[in-house]
């Protein structure tokens, strides 16, 4: 198969459809961030993006052990009570995103795209499919075949869920929250919840699928690059 280079604008930036230069996507790799701090940072950046004070930005990070509740969460889907959560060192938060209950923890790559969705992309379902597609593309670079499941949001491989999604779109079509990809996650922590409210759902990780240790940072570049391509942006 022949390889072709993307068209470029006069300024040298990769061009999108009809030769229009692609807007930049800035990537911030934050390391481990407490969940409450992550919520506060997103709120701050959403305001800045709405005001045009910053470009589209992808936050890549990990959280300490935490269970988060989305707007559609059923409290019964949190299986671990307060004493059990305290023993495990797991916090519990109302997240403000869509979706049901999920877990975040070390070894999981969390991505929060703070984007101003342009005309033609102001469709929540299309945005979710773009996020799923980016994760499927990124997993393919590791040789892991993943896909969607009809009627469900997220990414699966071999019948198990490897990535969860839950987003929020604020006024002005600015996005926050996003996705969580299990890279080297301790999957036993998912026993504390009904993942995404799906009874009988099993979970997996990139490490389990590959049979080798995978540092979370190893997944950051493929995920960022795949998301930029899906959203027709260029990495800044």
N, C-alpha and C positions, 0 to 999 in steps of 0.2 A: 504494500500500500504506500502510495506516495505521501509525503508530508508537506503540508502547506503552512505558511506563516499567516497569522491573523493580519488583516488590513490594519494600517496605522494611519493616524491623523497626521496633519502637518507638524504637530508638536511631538510626534513620536508615540502617542498613547494609543493602545489597541482600540480599534473602532468596533462599534456594535453594528446593529442593523442599519442599512442604508448609509454606512460610512460615518455615523454619528459617534464621536469619541465616547468611550465608556467612562462613567463617573468612577472616582476612586473608592476603594474599600480599605480603610485603615484597620490594621490588626493590632490589638493590644493583648499581649500575653502576660497575665497577671499572677500566675502561680496559684497558691491557695488563698482563698478569700472567704471569710465567714459569711454565712448566707445573709444575715441582716445587712452587712456592709455591701454585699452585691445588690440587694434591693435598693439601697440608698444611692449607690452609684448609678444604677440604671435610671432611676427617677431623675437624677441630675443630668445625665446625658440625653435623655429623651427631650428635656426642656431645651438643652443646648442645640440639639439637632433640629427641633421644630423652629428655633429662632435662626437657624442657618449659621450658628457659631462654630460648627464642627462638621466634618464630612461623615458619610456613612461609616460606621465603625463596628467591627466584630470583636467582642470581648471573649477571650479564651481563658479558662480558669478551671480550678477544682474547688470543691467545697469540702469542709469537714462533714462528718456524718450528720445528715439532716433528712427528715421526711417533710415533704411539702404538699400542701393541699391546693388544688386548683379550684376554679369556680364551680366545677361539676362534681366535686369530690363527695363521696359518701363517707361519713366518719367511721362506718363499720369496716371500711377498707384499710384502716390502720389497725393492724392485728396486735401490735405491741402496746401495752398500757404504759402509764407514766413510769412505774417502777422498772419495767423491762427496758424502756427507752433510756432511763437514767443509767441502768447497769451497762447498757451498750454504748453510752455516750452519744446518743442520737437526739438532736433537737427536733422540734415540731414547729412548722411555720405555715400560716396562711400566705400564699404566694402572690395572689392578684393576677395570675395567668389563667388561661383556659385549661381544660382537661381535668383529670382525676388525680389521685394520689400518686406520688413517685418518691424515689429515694435518690439522694446525691451523696457521694462520698469520695474518699481518696481513690485514685486510679480511674476516675471517670472524667472524661473531657466534656466540660460544659461550655456551650457557646451561646452568647447573647448578642445577636445582631441588632444594633441600633440603627435602623434604616428609615429613610424617607421614601416610601413606596411611590414611584412616579405614576403618572397617568398610563393606563394600560396594564398596570400590575396591581391595581387596588382591588384585590380579590383575595380574601383570607384563605380560601381553599387552594388557590393557585400558589400562594406563598408557602403554605404547608407542604404542598407537593414539591416545590422547589427545594425546601429544606431536606425533605426525604431524599430527593434525587441527588442532592449534593453528598449526603452521607453514603448513599449507595455507591456513588462514583468513587468516593474516598476509600471505602472498604475494598472496592475492586482493585485499587492500587496495591493492596496487601494480598491479593489473590482470594479474597473472601467474597463469595457470591451472595448478595443480599437483595431484598426486594420489599415490596409493600404487601399488606394483607387487606383484602376487600373489606370495607366498612370500618377499618381501624386506622388510627394515626400512629405513625412510628415506622421503624425499620426492623425487619426480621431476617434471620438466616437459619436454615436447617430447622425451622419450626419454632425457634426461640427468638425472643425480642432482644435486640442488641442496642437499640437506640430509642429513646422516648422524646416526644415533642410536646411543648406546651407554650403557646405564644400569647402576647397581648398586643393589640393595635390601638394606640391612643389617638386622640383628636389630631387631625392633620396627617393621618396615615403614617405615624411613626411607630415602628415596631420595638418590642422589647421581649425579654425572656427568650426562649428558643429551643435548644436541644441538649440532650445528654447522651453521650456515646460511651458505652462500657468498654474501656480499654483493658485495664488490669484490675478492675473492680473486684472487691471481695463480695461475691454474689450471695453469700449467706445472709447479708443484711437485707436482701429483698424478702426474706422470710417474715420480716416485720410488717409487711404490707401486702395488699392485693395489687400487684403492679398495674398501674393505669386503670384499676378497677376491673380488670379482665380475669375472671375466675379461671383457675387452672393455667394461667400464663406462666411459661417458663422463660428464664432470662439467660443470656450468655454474654460473653465478652470477646473482644478481639484476641486477647491472650488465650482464652480457652479454644477458640477456633483455630488459632495458629499453632498451639502447643508449645509456645515459647513466651518468655518474658517480653512484654512490650511497654516501654516507658510511655507515659501519657504524652510527653512532648514529641514523641515520634509520630503521633497522629495529627499534630497541630498543623503542619504545613500541608499535607494532603487535604485535610478538611477545609482549611482556609482557601486553598486554590480551587477546590471543587465548588465551594459556595460562590466564589467570585465568578466562576464560569456560568453557573446556573442563573445567577442574578444579573448577568451581563455587566459586570464591573471589573475593574482592574485592581490588583493588589497594590496598595500604596506603600 
